[in-house]
Amino acid sequence: MKRHNFKGVSASHGSHRNHRKPGSIGASSTPSRVFKGMRMAGRMGGERVTVLNLVVHSVDAEKGLLLVKGAVPGARGRIVFVRNAVKGK
């Protein structure tokens, strides 16, 4: 639901344990299959994110730290690629 922005099924009008289901995923006897590209459950995340024009505040070579002003995308302990700005302010 979160991945594809599905609305879900209402809580009333006789629906029973169907609130988080996507609904119909295909036709009946013709074509007797589910077409490619049908939006279904799966993994989320892992996208490449680029943040421009963050300021490097200081560098601590002994501890291996790079202090950046602003938000850095990604989880803790992940690899972050830092380079010079392509677009100036």
N, C-alpha and C positions, 0 to 999 in steps of 0.2 A: 504494500500500500504506500509506504513512504518512498520507495524507489521510483514508482511510476505515477504517483499522485492519484491512485485509485480512491474513489469516494467510499466504497464499501456498500453494505446493505443497511437499511434503516433498522432500528431496534424494535420497531412495532410492525403491525400489519402481518402477523403470522410468520415472520422470519424466525427460523430456529437454527442456531449455531451456524449462521452464514454471514456474520457481520464483517469478517475480514477476508472473505473470498472475492476473487476478481469478477465473478459472474460467468457468463458463457465464454468459452475459449475457441469455439468453432461451430460450424454448421453440422447438420445431421448426416444422413446417408450420402449426400453429395456435398462435399468432396471426400467424406469419410476419413479425414485427417485434420490435423491442426497445421495451419500455414506457418512457414518460417517467419521469424520476427515477432511472434506473439509475445507480448510482455508478460513475463512470469517472474517468480521469485529468483533471487540470486544474490551474489555478493555486491556490496557497495564499497566505494572508497578506492584508494590507490590512484587517484587522479594526480596529474602533475600540476602544481600550482606555482605561479610566478608572482612575486611581489616586487614592485619597482620602487626605487629611490629610498630604500631604508638606509639610515645613517649608521655607520660603524662607529660606536662610541669609543671603545678601547680594545686592545688586544693583550691578553695575558699568555705569553708563550710558555711560561713554566707550567701552568695548569692546563694549557691547551684550550683556553676560553676565548671566544670572540663575542664581545658585548655589543648588541645591536639595539638601536632605539626603534621600538615598534613591535608589532606582532609578527612572529615567524611561523609559517604554517607547518603542520605535521605534528606527530606524536613525540613524546619525550624519547630521547635516545636514537632518533632517526637521523639519517644522513641529510645534510643541507648543503646545497651547492651555492657558493657565494662568488659573485663576479662583479666587475665594474659595470656601472650603469650604461645601458645602451642609449636610453632616452634621458636627456637632461631635464632638470626642472624648469 
